[in-house]
Amino acid sequence: MGMNDKSGICRIICAGEKCPLTFKPSADDLTIAADGGLDYLAQEGLVSDLFMGDCDSSRSCPPSDGVILPTVKDVTDTYAAAEEGLRRGYRRFEIYCALGGRLSHTLANIAVLRHIRKAGGDGVLIGRGAKVRVSCGRTEISGNVYFSVLPSGERAEAEITGAKYSGTFTFTDEDSLGVSNEPLEKKIAAVTVRGGEVIIIIEDKD
């Protein structure tokens, strides 16, 4: 970690498909409501430390100290919130309600993960029964889940262990080789990237 990096977690609540908000923030954490995420936080009896958005999806009046973004801009509200978290020194990100809803926003949120990783951080998109990570290192996966490994660019290579389909694989943007794998029973599967960068999608079976 850098000298000015924060040890806490930056959590961004988006306006996508609602998912359980089970986190309990500590004093070192930062919770950002990205536009319509403000409504869902209020519905769940939670509060944000910061509001950021252009107010096109929120039905609530944003706090007076919120950051009102222009409606015409080059980034999404979620991207702007991640940028603010990075600017404040956070390197661990949990982005809730970031899957489902509009497909364009889901794909844009994966781009946010890439941006966080290239800035030296680590992030995860959390949705209803699913999580998405972008990795160039090692990711461990366990439980009653499916996981899929897709290249973040044109090509990536990864070693998979402890899974139904284990081995070293080359994934390209022209195949579906890495879809629907699963950890072996009572085992922890691991995806270790050997070249490039991958998108890892973890989905509950039930």
N, C-alpha and C positions, 0 to 999 in steps of 0.2 A: 504493500500500500504506500501511496505517496504521503508526504508529511502533512498535507492538508486534507487527506481523504477521511471521510466520516466512517465510523464503524457500524452505524445503524443501517436500516433498510429504508429505501424510498419506495413507497407504495402509491401507485397511481390507479385511481378508480375511474373506469371509462363508462361509456354509455352503450356498450354492446349488450349481448345476451346476459342477463343477470346470473350470477353464481354466488355461492355462499361466501360471506365475508367473515372468515373465522379467525382472522389475525387479532392479536392483542398488542398494539403498538407500545414500544418502550419510549423513554425520554429521548433516546438518540435517534428515533425514527422520524420520518417525514411522510405525511399522508397528503397527497394532492388529489383534489377532485377535478377531473378533466371534464368540464362542461356538464353534461347530463349525469355524470357520476355523482354530482352533488345531491341530486334527488334521491338516488339509491342509498347513499350514505344516510341521509335523513330518514328514509324509510326504515333502515336497519338500526336506527338509534345511534349512529356514529357521526363523528364530526371530522372535518378535514383541517389540516394546518394551513392549507392554501387552496384557493380556487383559481383555475386557469381555464379560460375558454372564451369562445365568441358568442355564447348564449344562444346558439341556434338549436340546442337539444335540451337545455335545462329549463324546467318550468319554475324553478325557485329563483328568488332574487339573490344574486351573488353577494357575498359579504363586501362591505365597503372597501376592505383592504385586499380584495381579490384582484387578479390580473386579467383585465378584459382584453382579449385578443381581437384584432380586426377580422371581419368576416372574409375579406379578400386577403389571402396569405399563401405562402408557399409550403407550409407544413400543417399537419393535423394538430388538434389540441393535445393529443397524446404525445406526439413528437415534441411539441413545445414544453410539455410537462417534464418529459425525460431530460430535455436540455437543461431545464431549471434544476432538476435534481443533480445532474452532473456538475453544473456550475457551482452548486453548493457543496460539492465534495463527496456526494454519494456514489458508490460503485456497485451496490447491490440493489436490484430493482425487482419488485413484484407488481405486475400490471394486471389488475382484475377486470373482469367483464370485457375482456379484450378479444374474445372469440365469438363466433356466431354473429347474428345480425347481418350487416352489410359485408359481403365478401371483400369489397375493395378496402374496407377498414381493417379487416383481419390481415390481409396481405400487407397493408401499410404498417401494421403493428409488428409484423415480422421484420420489416425494414428497421423499425425502431430498435429491435433487439440487436440487429447487426451494428447499428450506430453505437449502441451502448457498449458492445463488445470491443469495437474498434477504439473506443475511448478508454479502454482498460477496465470496463465493468463487466457485470454478469447480470442477465435479466431473464425473467420467465413470464410468459403470458399465461394467465389463469382464466379458464372458462368453466362452463358447467361440465364436469366429468372429463376435462382435458387440460393438458398443459403443453406449452411449446417452448423449446429452448433453441438457441443457436450456439454451436460449440465448435471449437478447434482443439479441444483437449479431451478430457475423460468425463463421462457422465454415467452414473450408476442408476439402475432402474430395478424396482422390485414390486411385488404385489400382484394382484389379479388385474393385470392391465395388458393392453396391446401397446407396442411402440413401433414407430416407423422412422426410418432414417432416409432423408432426402438431401441431395447436394444443395448447398446454399448458392453455388454458382454453377458453372457448366459441368464441373467434375469434382469429386472428392473421394478419398479412400479412408476406410475405417475398419478397425478390427472389432468384432463383436464376440463377446464371451458370455457364458452362462445363459444362453438363450436357445430357443428352439432352432433357430437358424444362426449358427455360429461360424466364425471364420473371418477372413480378411476379404473385403468386398470393395469394388470400385463402383461408385454410383455416378450416373450422368443425368443431365437434364432431359434425356430422351428415353428414359426407362422408368419402370416402377418397381425396381428390384427390392428396395428396402421397406416396402409397405407390409404391415401386419405381422410383425415379429412378436415374440412374447418371452418373458423370463421363464426358465425352467422352474418347476415346482420347488419351493423352498430355497431358491437360488437368487442371487443378486446378479442381474445381467449388467454388462458394462459395454459402453460404446467408446472406443478410444480412437480419435481421429489421427490418421497417419499423414494425411495430406489434404489441403483445402479446408473447407468449413462445411458443417452439416446442420440441417434443421432436424431436430428430434421432436416428434409428436407423441405424447403419452396419453392414452385414452383408457378410461375405466371400461371394464368388460360389462359391468352391471349397470 
